[in-house]
Amino acid sequence: MRYQSTRGHPDRKQFCEILLEGLAPDGGLYLPENYPQLDASALARLREIWQNQGYAALAFEILSLYIDDIPREDLRALCQKTYTQEVFGTPEIVPLKPLTGAGQKHPQMFLEALSNGPTLAFKDMAMQLLGHLFEYELGRRGETLNILGATSGDTGSAAEYAMRGKKGVRVFMTSPNGRMSPFQQAQMFSLLDENIHNIAIDGVFDDCQDIVKAVSNDLAFKRRYKIGTVNSINWARLLAQVVYYFAGYFQASQDNGQKVSFTVPSGNFGNVCAGHVARMMGLPIAKLVVATNENDVLDEFFRTGVYRVRTTANTLETSSPSMDISKASNFERFVFDLLGRDAAQTRQIFGQALSQEGFFDLSADPRFANAAAVFGFQSGRSTHADRLKTIQRVFAEHGLMIDTHTADGVKVATERRDPLVPMVVLETALPIKFAATIVEALGRQPERPAQFEGIELLPKRVQLMQADVEQVKSYIQKHCD
Ligand SMILES: *Cc1c(COP(=O)(O)O)cnc(C)c1O
């Protein structure tokens, strides 16, 4: 399998080359040259592997379609090491929980539990694999990597828990001082591993992101200190996420003649883009429903054909903060496919129109109709009041506490649901991460998994810093030399 840029750069690359890279050299995102196609017998075989051998074996089968520069037995071992009951809490790894009562008839609505990994958000599903892949590939090359990131919560903790103790990798994670939830701060700052560095910046999330950009733009520094990233445009993360669409499909259906729909609480479009890839491979997905919060860039596009990025000032701070985006960094991948893989037009849109005008308009392009008709996309949005109502309703009817992001998904799924097709809503985090809104909705604290009892009281390791690029650089220097 070779990978190409969405903006038409002539180079073709192998998986391990793009694993440690961010953007393609022309600013585009990497996609496989084609999506491997699964016919009926291949799908039947995967269902059997899922049933008899479980998630790790399924992950190996799907990954091996896209990765041919890691020996098969090594890749199998990496998958087995990553997806264990010990790390993800259950033998199924991603069990479904029914959201329709026992008395009601099929087809049902389900939650797919993706948030039982070390940091209680779905990002662990991909990041844990990335940790093992990085350690493996860096070891093979005899290289080291220093991951520099900015987080408002979920990404940073998932990256740190994936990379802690890994050979050849250090993490320098900036976050806005005092702005993450107390639980999220405790999760990150209580890590005492030598290769994990928490940097709390006196500022907001955008200050952190600006620092990361400034450091990455200093090419000499970047090369000298081997700076890399683990953000959501990384193809390996997206690929790891493809696997749980298969596992969700096999659990929600009795045989491969059936269709299943998915609703995905979305921000940067990484999670739902993995669903798009699964569908392109031939997994019988009826609809892919994109759920947004008040920051509805994506919902607006799927309703109107107009994609209008928001300014930072126009991006609202909501109670589902991991979906508070001004533009969706993975969206270019889908648009490339929507345009029939026209790299010149993708380059024109994402390389020029968006940065110059702040929007693009496909409403008059006949291919826009394909987003729903051919690619199965639908969308909807949710508000704070919707989240509260949905959290209350799901708790009253099913005795389940769901987090605010998952609530956005359940709200939109309920509106967009086809009565004849099972609907799987991806559970993207556990409620304990966003306790304040749960208390507002239910008047009580969310359940706390046993391993997180008292983490707020643990010793913390965090370096406080001004929003100053030079300070961050010299901190990195000091800890790399
Ligand atoms: C990251 C995140 C999202 C958004 O996922 P994307 O892949 O960026 O669309 C939704 N919910 C939670 C809890 C998250 O952490």
The ligand as a Tripos MOL2 file, in Angstrom:
@<TRIPOS>MOLECULE
LIG
   15    15     1     0     0
SMALL
NO_CHARGES

@<TRIPOS>ATOM
      1 C1        -11.7070   14.3950   20.4210 C.3       1 LIG1
      2 C2        -13.1050   14.2320   20.9050 C.ar      1 LIG1
      3 C3        -14.2150   14.3820   20.0440 C.ar      1 LIG1
      4 C4        -14.0820   14.8050   18.6010 C.3       1 LIG1
      5 O1        -13.4850   13.8240   17.7930 O.3       1 LIG1
      6 P1        -12.9430   14.1970   16.3280 P.3       1 LIG1
      7 O2        -12.1920   12.9980   15.8950 O.co2     1 LIG1
      8 O3        -12.0490   15.3960   16.5190 O.co2     1 LIG1
      9 O4        -14.1130   14.5040   15.4690 O.co2     1 LIG1
     10 C5        -15.4730   14.1340   20.5590 C.ar      1 LIG1
     11 N1        -15.6560   13.7960   21.8550 N.ar      1 LIG1
     12 C6        -14.6130   13.6610   22.7150 C.ar      1 LIG1
     13 C7        -14.8920   13.3020   24.1260 C.3       1 LIG1
     14 C8        -13.3030   13.8660   22.2760 C.ar      1 LIG1
     15 O5        -12.2800   13.7340   23.1310 O.3       1 LIG1
@<TRIPOS>BOND
     1     1     2 1
     2     2     3 ar
     3     2    14 ar
     4     3     4 1
     5     3    10 ar
     6     4     5 1
     7     5     6 1
     8     6     7 2
     9     6     8 1
    10     6     9 1
    11    10    11 ar
    12    11    12 ar
    13    12    13 1
    14    12    14 ar
    15    14    15 1
@<TRIPOS>SUBSTRUCTURE
     1 LIG1         1 GROUP 0 **** ****
